[in-house]
Amino acid sequence: MPQLIPFFFFNQILFSFAVLFAIVYIFSKYILPQFTFQQVIRLYITKLSKKI
């Protein structure tokens, strides 16, 4: 099992941080702003519907 050999630890840690950074970047740049925009629109719609 190569994951238990200390020679491969640096490679696995580096790859894990690279994947984590990529996931955080993709979520913060593309996915989360869409959800935030959607929540703001829903908030405005509910406030407008309560005024009528």
PyMOL commands that set and color helices and strands:
alter all, ss='L'
color gray80, all
select helices_A, chain A and resi 2-4+6-51
alter helices_A, ss='H'
color red, helices_A
deselect
rebuild
show_as cartoon
